[in-house]
Amino acid sequence: MGKSVIIINGPNLNLLGRREPEIYGHTTLADIETLTRAHGETLGLDVAFFQSNNEGDLVDAIQDAAERHGGIILNAAAYTHTSVALADAIKATGLPVVEVHLSNIFSREEFRHHSYISAVAAGVICGFGAKGYVLALEALAELID
Ligand code: DQA
């Protein structure tokens, strides 16, 4: 079996393309899925994709990833700034996680400056829009090599 990673997206990211495009751009989540699956192929990575608006479903997806995948790309969206449960799930799996944000969370409101994910992530990519997911794939490919 080849190497496999999962891209997990949190709340409201299903609205990408329509949601505050001045901040998040016009690229949809379906576009990001197509882009990352294609780029994954060039890296020899099978890319699975998951989105949920519910914190518990995201915890389940992280736990399930331990059985099926070599690493996780996670945009936890607003849960980034609130969720001890997601951080604990990441620690429990022991899988490498690359944290992604489309926007530069550090140039926005103060409440977005703190991430519960960063302390348990291998690294963080933010501010590069949809391209951040491609950069994260590159990073994860090396981490699970
Ligand atoms: C986000 C940044 C978060 O602060 C916000 O709540 C999101 C999206 C981003 O990708 O820029 O929903 O994670």
Boltz pocket constraint, residues with backbone or C-beta under 6 A from the ligand:
constraints:
  - pocket:
      binder: B
      contacts: [[A, 11], [A, 12], [A, 13], [A, 75], [A, 76], [A, 77], [A, 78], [A, 79], [A, 80], [A, 100], [A, 101], [A, 102], [A, 103], [A, 104], [A, 105], [A, 112]]
      max_distance: 6.0
